[in-house]
Amino acid sequence: MDRIYLFIIRNDVWIYIVSVLFLFWYTTEFIRATRTLRRAMFNLEKETATAARNHALGFMLFFSAIIGIVFYVNRNIAPTLPAETTIQVNPTPDIFATPLAPPTPLSGTAAVGGIGAPVLAPTVTLPFQPGLDASSVITSTTTDGEATPDAPPTPFVACTPELTITEPLNGSVIFRHVTFRGTANTGETHLYVIELDGPQTAGLWAPISEQPIPQPIINGDLGNVDLSQWQVGPYRVRLRAIDAGGVEIGQCLIQMTLDN
């Protein structure tokens, strides 16, 4: 629904111009048909004039309704839309931004520890080595055996091409029922789950499905949920990838606003 609002907001001037022109045209047709009906003497003339008048009146009401809807959206709906939604014309900026995300899994451990800058240098100078070896070099050259079991459960916290939500857009407004689309493709044996956190959940992450869903899903429907009975307000959406043992692989976070 927010896409319809954005279309109306961005094209309101042209909608006003076209609607006013057609409204003026059908107003003149209505006046002309009314005058013809007054002067008509025969039943056939009266029927023709009445049909023309009703036809013009119908289109007058139609274009008046369009003008009223555009005015209402600009006056009452537009101020409530998030700034990210009104600025983002299409998802193109997100597509260009996704190539920056793949390094995140390699620096995930350091990012959590607050030493993200030192980790980036080894990953660039040693691109042929796995991310596990790069983090081992930074911590210690004698603890390779200890770094191996620590790497798999280390989650990444940024959206990547393998784990991302494309619909709804980050910061968008949703109404009642929402379908989540995107990609969950971190591994053939991995699972994923979508969780919400907002006014209805009292600070807890509430999953939209009873059980985790098997991967892979590539540019498809990740899940849907009916939020018509939920409290309105801002909600965080978390797409989590987990392995067969339930260990988190990574997560993708976006924010949306529920307005029922």
N, C-alpha and C positions, 0 to 999 in steps of 0.2 A: 504493500500500500504506500510505503514511503516513496517508492519510485514514481508513482502517479503524482504524489504531491510535488516531488522535485520537478517533474515534467511541467506541471502547471505553473510552478513558481518561475522556472527559467524561460517559459514561453508565454507569460501572461500578457505581454504587450501585444503580441501577434494575435492571441486569442481574443483580446479586447477589440482590436481593429476589425478582425473578420466578423466577430459577432455583432458589432455595431453596424457594420455595412449591411449585413443580412437583415438585421433588425429594422434598419431604415427602409430597406427595399420592401420587406413584407408589411411594414406599417403603411406604406403608400398603396400596396396592393389591397390591404384591408380597407382603407378609406375609399379606394376606387370601387371595390366590390359592394361596399355599403351604399354608396351613392347609386350604383347601378340597381341594387335591390329596391331602393326607394322609388326609382323611376319605372321599374318593371310593371308591365300590365298583364302579361301572360304567365301562366304557371311555369312553362319551360324556362322563361327568362328568370323568374324568381328562383327556381331550383338551381340554375347555373350560377347565379350571383351568390346564392347562399353557400353553395359548395366552395366557390372561390373565397368567400369571406372566412369560412371555417378553416380552409386550408391555410390561409394567411395567418389567422389567429393562432393556429397550432404552432407554426414556426416562430411566431412572435414570442409565445410562451417558452418554446424550446431555447431560443437564443438568450432570452432574458434569464432563464435558469442557468445557462452556462456562465453568463456574466456574474450572476449572484454566487455561483460556486467558486469562481476564480477569486472574487472579492473576499469570500469567507476564508479560503485557504491562505491568501496573503495576509489577512488580518489576524486570524486566530491560530492557524496551523503552523505557518512559517516561523513565528518566533519561538515555538517549542521544539523545533528540529535541532539536533546537535550541530555544532559548527562543522564537525568533520564531515557530516552528511551533505551539507550545502556546498562545501568547498570541493568535495570529491565528485567530479562530473561522471567518471566511470572507473572501473577497477584497474585501468591501465597503470596508475602509479604503483599499485600493489604488485603487478606483474614485474615491473622493473625493479622493485625492491627485493623480490624473492631471491635473486642470485646472491644477495648479501647474507642470506640466512644459513647456507650450508656450513660455514665455519663454526656455527654455534655449538654443534655437538662436540667438536674437538676442544672447545674452550669452556665446556659446560662446567667441569669440575672447578676450574679456576675462577669462573664467574661467580659461583656460589661462595667461594672462599674470599672473594674481594680482591683477587690478584689477576684480573683479566688481562692487563697490559703485558706482563711478562710472557704469558702463554702464547700470544699471537706471533711473536718472533720465531720460535721454533717451528710452528706449523707452517710458516711461509718458507723457511730455509730448508725444511725437510719434508716436502710435499709427498715424497714417495713412501714415507713411513706412516703407519696407522696413527690415529690420534692417541692411542694408548701409549705408544713409544714416546711420543712427543711430551706427554705429561710426565712420563717416567724420567726423562732427562732433566726436567726442571726440579722434580722433587729430590731424586737421588739416583745415582748410577748403580747403586748396590741393592735397590729394592724393586727390581723388575718383577720378581715373583709375587710381591705384595700388591703391585699396581694392577696385575691382571684381573684378580677377582673384583677390584673396586671399580673398574671402568664400566662393565655392563649396566649396573644399576644407576649410573650417573645420569640424571635427566637433563634434557635441554629445555629451556623455558621460552624459546622464541618459535614462531611459526616458520616452518620450512616447506619446500615443495612436497616433501613426503608426508607432512602432517600440517594441514592448513584448513581453514574455514573460508570459503569464498562467498557464501551467502548464508545469512544476511551480512552486509558490509559492516565493518567495525564502526561503531557509533551510530548505527541506523536505528530507526524507530520501527517497532513491530507491533502487530495488532492481533490479539487472540491466538491464532494458530500460526506456527512458524515451522518451516522446513529448513534444516541445515544441510548445506551442500559443500562439498570440498573433497579433500584427499586424505586418506589414512593408509599409507603404504610403507610402513617402517620394516615389515618383515612378513613372510608368508604365514608363520605360526603366531604372529602377534594379534592382539585384540585392541579394541578402542572403546572408549566410553565418553559420552558428552554429559557434562554436569553444569548446573546453573547455581549462581550465588547472588542473592538479592533480598529485597524486602520480605518475600514469601518464605525464604529458607532460614531466616534468623541466624545468618552468619555461617551456615553450613553449606557444603557443596551437595546439591541434590541431583542424582543421575536421572536422565529422562527415560532410561530403559532399565528393566529389571536385571539383565545380565549384560556383560560386555559383548560387543559385536565383533565377529571375526573380520580380519583384514584379508585381502586388500580391497579398498574402495578408491577408485581413481576418478576424480571429477564427477562424482555422482552424489546421490542422496545419502547422507550420513545418518539421518534420523529426523523425526518430526514430533512435535508435542503441542498439545492444546493448553494454552495459558489463559483461557477466557475467565477462569475462576481465580487467577493469581492476582496479587496486589500489583498495582502499577508502580513504575519507578525504574531506576537503572539496575541492570543485571549484568554480571560477568558470566561469560560462557567459556568453559574450559574443555578442550578436546585432548584427552589423555590417551597415549599409546602404552600398552602394557604387554609384557611377554606372557608365555604360557604359565609361568609361575606366579603371575600377579605383580611382578616388579615393574615399576614405571620406567618407560623408555624415554618419554618426552611429553611435552604438552604445548598446546597452542591456545593463547588467551585472546579474546576479543570482548568488547562491551557493546551492549544494546540497551534500548529503552523500551519498556513495555507500556503501551498506552491503549487500554481497553475502552 
